[in-house]
């Protein structure tokens, strides 16, 4: 952007051209400005420089709205300040758009995103942008990414999702390579009529990913002639899960039927040669079907909860007292010490952004080069961990001891407490659940809450119960899991109250 006054001249409007890179897509209401230009004239000049391609014409550097209003008013000339061609016209344009946006017509959300994206492309750092435009550094890159996807940008602009959730949505297509999953997530968010918090978005993403995996697996098996088992066969007593490990073709040849309730694996069923078991009662059939359903959906909650934890740990709120952080770091790494603590080290590495080095097939943990690599990783990871806040380190310290067992909460059996062995296994997970709820703001899904309640009906020790915050919907009297932001109306009733028909 020119820092020196330029030559003032009246130029033909036809010789003045808008910059095609202008991030301001919406000029807003220019009728009033056009009326002023026509009746009382132009007071502020627009800034132009020689057009890089059209000899004798000019490109607008600042004043795109005034130029558009002049065209609307039918003016033939405009007062212009002609400045030398800038060294970096694009950067000057983005800077002009953001800097004048606070004093004149503010840029819309997409205009801000395009300006930030343009500045990053032109080599400006996140720190420079943050300092000069009073934008939190952590928001610069996520806001810039919205420029590439107007649909997600619009969902964010209307307040349905926050920046962290928007970034998670934008990551989906790159992670999965499946545009249909991304489109399905965006379709659901566009149809939403209330704010989706980070947990809701994480669960939606995992649900779409799991549905896609299930559909793909079902299609692959069906294409090979396999038949999917239905509930009538599953609970008839005449079919049982087979323990045989066979290729799909051999399963098909044997007349086995498949089940993809949990798409991370396939269960195969065969007709039992034993005498038929007693007929299952409707109540028992409903109970088993519900357990099967929960086995299918709990992995979604588990993966979404895992992402929630990692996002919370990585959510930088500021640097606290170094000595206190150092104490927490020491406790965290002590918890992960030992030959069999790989999952704990992986959790630490993921949280601090330094993946724990994996072993090659031919390596052992006792190999000198492996021990040396692990030592280097720990030294670097400790330094990175010292940069986390007390809040982040506290959550990481609570998570590391249960990092491996938390993965098992994608299975219904791990919630059961009908023996002292299962109760002992459940105890640390119960504490972890309670810590997430009480201190990290985690809100269990209705499926998780239902499984917690089922498990507590078989408990051996009431001290390991998870205390859920519940409330009754004022509209349908349904008891639901709630948090401190509870409005008194459950999510299912909100659209109905807003006059939207609920299927």
C-alpha positions in Angstrom: 0.0 0.0 0.0 1.4 3.4 -1.0 2.5 5.5 2.0 2.9 8.8 0.1 0.1 11.0 -1.4 -0.3 10.5 -5.1 -1.5 12.8 -8.0 -5.2 13.8 -7.8 -7.0 13.7 -11.2 -10.5 13.2 -12.6 -10.5 9.9 -14.5 -13.2 8.4 -16.8 -15.1 5.7 -14.9 -14.7 3.5 -18.0 -10.9 3.6 -17.5 -11.1 2.4 -13.9 -11.2 -1.3 -13.2 -12.0 -3.3 -10.0 -9.3 -5.7 -8.8 -10.5 -9.2 -9.6 -8.8 -10.4 -6.4 -10.9 -8.0 -4.3 -12.0 -10.1 -1.2 -15.2 -8.0 -0.7 -17.7 -10.1 -2.6 -20.7 -8.2 -1.2 -20.7 -4.5 -1.8 -23.7 -4.1 0.5 -26.4 -1.4 0.0 -24.8 1.2 -2.3 -28.0 3.0 -3.2 -27.5 5.6 -0.6 -23.9 6.2 -1.6 -24.9 6.4 -5.2 -27.5 9.0 -4.4 -25.0 11.1 -2.5 -22.5 11.0 -5.3 -25.1 12.1 -7.7 -26.6 14.9 -5.6 -23.8 16.4 -3.5 -20.7 15.0 -5.4 -17.6 13.0 -4.4 -15.6 14.1 -1.4 -13.2 11.2 -0.9 -11.1 10.1 -3.8 -10.5 6.5 -4.7 -6.9 5.2 -4.9 -5.8 3.7 -8.2 -2.5 2.7 -9.9 -1.6 2.0 -13.6 -3.3 -1.1 -14.9 -0.7 -3.9 -15.3 -2.2 -5.0 -18.6 -4.4 -2.2 -20.1 -2.3 0.8 -21.2 -3.8 4.1 -20.1 -6.3 2.4 -17.7 -6.1 2.0 -13.9 -6.7 -0.6 -11.3 -8.5 0.2 -8.0 -6.4 -0.2 -4.9 -9.0 1.3 -2.5 -12.5 2.4 -3.1 -14.3 -0.5 -4.8 -17.7 0.5 -3.2 -17.4 4.1 -4.3 -16.6 2.9 -7.8 -19.6 0.6 -7.8 -21.8 3.4 -6.5 -20.6 5.7 -9.3 -21.6 3.2 -11.9 -25.0 2.9 -10.2 -25.3 6.7 -10.2 -24.4 6.9 -13.9 -21.3 9.1 -13.3 -18.8 9.4 -16.1 -15.8 10.6 -14.0 -14.3 10.0 -10.6 -11.8 11.9 -8.5 -8.8 9.6 -8.1 -5.5 9.5 -6.3 -3.0 7.9 -8.7 -0.2 6.1 -6.9 2.8 4.2 -8.3 2.2 0.5 -9.0 2.7 -1.4 -5.7 5.4 -4.0 -5.3 2.8 -6.5 -4.1 -0.7 -5.4 -5.3 -2.4 -8.4 -3.9 -1.1 -8.0 -0.3 -1.9 -4.3 -0.4 -5.5 -5.1 -1.5 -6.0 -7.6 1.3 -4.5 -5.2 3.9 -6.7 -2.4 2.6 -9.8 -4.5 2.8 -9.2 -5.6 6.4 -8.0 -2.3 7.7 -10.8 -0.1 6.2 -13.4 -2.7 7.1 -13.6 -1.5 10.7 -14.0 2.1 9.8 -16.4 1.9 6.8 -18.5 -1.1 5.8 -17.1 -4.2 7.5 -16.1 -7.1 5.4 -18.4 -10.0 5.6 -17.2 -13.3 7.0 -16.2 -14.7 3.5 -14.4 -11.4 2.7 -12.3 -11.7 5.9 -11.5 -15.3 5.1 -10.4 -14.4 1.6 -8.2 -11.5 2.9 -6.5 -13.7 5.5 -6.0 -16.5 3.0 -4.5 -14.0 0.5 -2.1 -12.6 3.1 -0.9 -16.1 4.1 -0.4 -16.9 0.4 1.6 -13.7 0.0 4.0 -14.7 2.7 2.7 -12.9 5.8 2.9 -15.0 9.0 0.1 -15.8 11.4 1.9 -13.7 14.0 2.1 -10.7 11.8 -1.5 -10.8 10.8 -2.6 -11.3 14.5 -0.5 -8.3 15.6 -1.6 -5.9 12.9 -5.3 -6.8 12.8 -6.0 -7.8 16.4 -7.1 -11.3 15.4 -6.1 -14.2 17.8 -3.2 -16.0 16.2 -4.9 -19.4 16.7 -7.9 -18.2 14.6 -5.9 -16.9 11.6 -5.4 -20.1 9.7 -8.8 -21.7 10.5 -10.6 -18.5 9.4 -8.5 -18.4 6.2 -9.4 -22.0 5.3 -13.0 -21.1 5.2 -12.3 -19.1 2.0 -12.1 -22.4 0.0 -15.5 -23.7 1.1 -18.4 -21.2 1.1 -20.9 -23.7 2.5 -18.9 -24.3 5.6 -18.1 -20.6 5.8 -21.8 -19.8 5.8 -22.6 -22.4 8.5 -19.9 -20.8 10.6 -21.0 -17.3 9.9 -24.5 -18.0 11.1 -23.2 -19.4 14.4 -24.1 -23.0 13.9 -20.5 -24.2 14.5 -17.3 -22.6 15.9 -14.0 -22.3 14.2 -12.5 -25.5 15.7 -15.6 -27.5 14.5 -15.4 -25.9 11.1 -11.7 -26.9 10.8 -12.7 -30.5 11.7 -15.3 -30.5 9.0 -12.9 -29.2 6.4 -10.4 -32.0 7.4 -12.9 -34.8 6.6 -12.5 -35.0 2.9 -8.7 -34.9 3.0 -8.7 -37.6 5.8 -11.2 -40.0 4.1 -10.8 -39.2 0.4 -14.6 -39.4 0.2 -16.4 -36.3 -0.8 -19.8 -37.8 -0.1 -19.0 -38.0 3.6 -18.1 -34.3 3.7 -21.2 -33.4 1.7 -23.4 -35.5 4.1 -21.9 -33.7 7.1 -22.4 -30.3 5.6 -26.0 -31.1 4.5 -26.9 -32.0 8.1 -25.3 -28.9 9.5 -27.0 -26.7 6.9 -30.4 -28.3 8.0 -29.7 -27.7 11.7 -31.7 -25.0 13.4 -29.7 -24.7 16.5 -26.0 -24.3 17.5 -23.9 -27.5 17.3 -21.1 -27.6 19.9 -17.8 -29.3 19.3 -18.9 -32.6 20.7 -22.0 -32.7 18.5 -19.9 -32.0 15.4 -17.3 -34.7 16.4 -20.1 -37.2 16.8 -21.7 -36.3 13.5 -18.4 -36.7 11.7 -17.7 -40.1 13.3 -21.3 -41.2 12.5 -20.9 -40.3 8.8 -17.5 -42.0 8.7 -18.8 -45.2 10.3 -21.9 -45.2 8.0 -19.6 -44.9 5.0 -17.4 -47.8 6.2 -20.5 -49.9 6.8 -22.0 -49.2 3.4 -18.7 -49.9 1.7 -18.2 -53.2 3.6 -21.8 -54.3 3.0 -21.5 -53.5 -0.7 -18.2 -55.4 -1.0 -19.6 -58.5 0.8 -22.9 -58.4 -1.1 -21.0 -58.2 -4.4 -19.3 -61.5 -3.5 -22.6 -63.2 -3.0 -22.8 -62.9 0.8 -26.1 -62.5 2.6 -26.6 -60.1 5.6 -28.3 -61.7 8.6 -31.6 -60.2 9.8 -32.9 -60.0 13.3 -35.3 -62.9 12.8 -32.3 -65.3 12.1 -30.1 -63.6 14.7 -32.4 -64.3 17.6 -34.1 -67.5 16.3 -31.7 -69.7 18.3 -31.0 -71.6 15.0 -28.0 -69.4 14.1 -24.8 -68.8 16.0 -21.6 -66.9 15.5 -19.0 -69.0 13.8 -15.5 -69.3 15.2 -14.1 -70.4 11.8 -11.6 -68.0 10.2 -12.4 -68.2 6.5 -12.2 -66.2 3.3 -15.4 -64.5 2.2 -15.8 -67.0 -0.6 -15.6 -69.9 1.9 -18.1 -68.2 4.2 -20.5 -67.8 1.3 -19.9 -71.4 0.2 -20.7 -72.6 3.7 -24.0 -70.6 3.8 -22.8 -68.3 6.5 -24.4 -64.8 6.8 -22.6 -61.6 7.8 -23.3 -58.9 10.3 -21.7 -55.4 10.0 -23.3 -53.8 13.1 -19.8 -52.6 14.0 -18.1 -51.9 10.6 -14.6 -52.1 12.0 -15.1 -55.9 11.9 -17.4 -58.5 10.3 -19.3 -61.2 12.4 -20.2 -64.3 10.5 -23.2 -66.5 11.5 -23.9 -70.1 10.7 -26.9 -72.4 11.1 -26.4 -74.3 14.3 -26.3 -78.1 14.1 -27.3 -78.3 17.8 -30.9 -78.5 19.0 -32.8 -75.3 18.7 -32.6 -73.1 21.8 -35.7 -72.0 23.7 -37.5 -69.2 21.9 -36.3 -65.8 23.0 -39.0 -63.6 24.7 -39.9 -60.3 23.1 -38.3 -58.5 26.1 -35.1 -60.5 25.8 -35.0 -60.0 22.1 -35.4 -56.2 22.5 -32.7 -56.2 25.2 -30.3 -58.1 22.9 -31.2 -55.9 19.9 -30.5 -52.8 22.0 -27.1 -54.1 23.1 -26.3 -54.9 19.5 -27.3 -51.4 18.5 -25.1 -49.9 21.2 -22.2 -52.1 20.1 -22.6 -50.4 16.7 -22.9 -46.8 17.9 -20.5 -46.7 20.9 -17.4 -46.7 18.7 -18.8 -43.4 17.3 -19.0 -42.0 20.8 -15.5 -43.4 21.6 -13.8 -41.8 18.6 -15.7 -38.5 19.1 -14.7 -38.5 22.7 -11.1 -39.2 21.8 -11.1 -36.2 19.5 -12.8 -34.1 22.1 -10.1 -34.9 24.6 -7.2 -34.2 22.2 -8.8 -31.0 21.0 -9.2 -29.9 24.6 -5.6 -30.7 25.4 -4.4 -28.8 22.4 -6.7 -25.8 23.0 -4.0 -23.3 24.0 -5.4 -20.7 26.5 -2.1 -19.2 27.7 1.1 -20.0 29.4 1.0 -20.5 33.2 3.7 -20.7 35.8 6.6 -22.8 34.5 7.4 -24.6 37.7 3.8 -25.8 38.1 3.8 -27.0 34.4 7.2 -28.7 34.9 5.8 -30.7 37.9 2.8 -31.8 35.8 5.0 -32.8 32.9 7.2 -34.9 35.2 4.1 -36.7 36.5 2.8 -37.3 33.0 6.0 -38.8 31.6 6.5 -40.9 34.8 3.0 -42.4 34.2 4.1 -43.5 30.7 7.5 -45.0 31.7 8.0 -48.7 31.0 8.3 -51.2 28.2 4.6 -51.7 27.8 3.3 -48.1 27.9 3.3 -47.5 24.1 -0.3 -46.3 24.1 0.4 -43.8 26.8 3.4 -42.4 24.9 1.3 -42.2 21.8 -1.3 -40.2 23.6 1.3 -37.8 24.9 2.8 -37.5 21.4 -0.5 -36.8 19.8 -1.3 -34.1 22.4 2.0 -32.2 22.0 2.2 -32.7 18.2 5.2 -35.0 18.2 4.2 -38.6 17.2 5.9 -41.3 19.2 8.3 -43.3 16.9 7.0 -46.7 16.0 9.0 -49.9 15.8 9.8 -51.5 12.4 8.8 -55.1 12.0 12.4 -56.3 12.7 13.1 -54.0 15.6 12.7 -54.6 19.4 12.4 -52.1 22.2 15.8 -53.2 23.5 17.6 -52.3 20.3 20.2 -49.5 21.0 18.9 -47.4 18.1 15.3 -47.7 19.3 16.2 -46.7 22.8 18.2 -43.7 21.5 15.2 -42.6 19.3 12.9 -42.9 22.3 15.2 -40.8 24.4 15.4 -38.1 21.8 11.6 -38.2 21.4 11.0 -37.8 25.2 13.4 -34.9 25.4 11.6 -33.1 22.6 8.2 -34.0 23.8 9.0 -32.7 27.3 10.0 -29.4 25.9 6.8 -29.2 23.8 4.7 -30.2 26.9 6.3 -27.4 28.9 4.6 -25.0 26.4 1.1 -26.2 27.4 -1.0 -24.4 30.0 -1.9 -25.8 33.4 -5.4 -26.5 32.1 -4.0 -28.5 29.2 -1.5 -30.5 31.3 -4.1 -31.3 33.9 -6.4 -32.9 31.3 -3.5 -34.7 29.7 -2.4 -36.1 33.1 -5.9 -37.4 33.7 -6.0 -38.9 30.2 -2.7 -40.7 29.9 -3.4 -43.4 32.6 -6.6 -44.5 30.8 -5.5 -43.8 27.2 -5.5 -47.5 26.3 -8.6 -48.6 28.3 -10.6 -45.6 27.0 -10.5 -47.2 23.6 -12.4 -50.2 25.0 -15.4 -48.0 25.8 -16.5 -48.6 22.2 -17.8 -52.0 23.5 -20.8 -52.6 25.7 -19.0 -55.3 27.7 -16.6 -52.8 29.2 -19.5 -50.9 30.9 -20.8 -54.1 32.6 -20.0 -54.5 36.3 -21.5 -57.8 37.2 -18.4 -59.2 38.8 -15.6 -57.9 41.0 -13.1 -58.3 38.2 -15.3 -56.1 35.8 -15.9 -53.7 38.7 -12.1 -53.3 39.2 -11.7 -52.8 35.4 -14.4 -50.2 35.3 -13.2 -48.1 38.3 -10.5 -46.0 36.6 -12.8 -45.5 33.6 -15.6 -44.3 35.9 -13.2 -41.7 37.4 -12.2 -40.7 33.9 -15.8 -40.2 32.8 -16.6 -38.2 35.9 -13.5 -36.0 35.4 -14.5 -35.3 31.8 -18.0 -34.4 32.9 -17.1 -32.3 35.9 -14.0 -30.5 34.8 -13.8 -30.6 31.0 -17.4 -29.9 30.1 -17.9 -33.2 28.4 -21.6 -34.1 27.7 -22.1 -37.9 27.2 -24.3 -38.8 24.3 -27.7 -40.4 25.0 -26.3 -43.8 23.9 -23.3 -43.5 26.3 -25.7 -42.4 29.1 -27.9 -45.4 28.5 -25.0 -47.8 28.6 -23.7 -46.2 31.8 -27.2 -46.8 33.3 -27.3 -50.4 32.1 -23.9 -51.0 33.6 -24.9 -49.5 36.9 -27.8 -51.9 37.2 -25.2 -54.7 37.4 -22.8 -52.9 39.8 -20.9 -54.4 42.6 -19.7 -51.1 44.1 -21.8 -47.9 44.1 -18.7 -45.8 44.6 -17.8 -46.3 40.9 -21.0 -44.9 39.6 -20.9 -42.0 37.1 -23.2 -39.2 38.1 -24.9 -37.8 35.1 -26.6 -34.4 35.0 -30.1 -34.9 33.8 -33.2 -32.8 33.2 -36.7 -33.2 32.0 -37.8 -31.6 28.8 -40.6 -29.1 29.4 -42.2 -30.0 26.1 -42.2 -33.9 26.0 -41.3 -34.7 29.6 -38.4 -36.9 28.4 -35.4 -37.1 30.7 -32.2 -36.2 28.9 -28.5 -35.7 29.7 -28.0 -32.0 30.2 -25.2 -29.5 30.9 -25.0 -26.0 32.4 -26.3 -24.5 29.2 -29.6 -26.5 29.5 -32.5 -24.5 28.1 -35.3 -26.7 29.3 -36.1 -28.1 25.8 -34.5 -31.2 24.3 -33.0 -31.2 20.8 -35.8 -33.3 19.4 -38.4 -30.8 20.5 -36.6 -27.6 19.3 -37.6 -27.9 15.6 -41.2 -28.8 16.6 -41.5 -25.7 18.8 -40.0 -23.6 16.0 -42.8 -24.8 13.7 -40.6 -27.3 11.8 -42.2 -30.8 11.3 -40.2 -33.6 12.9 -40.1 -36.9 11.2 
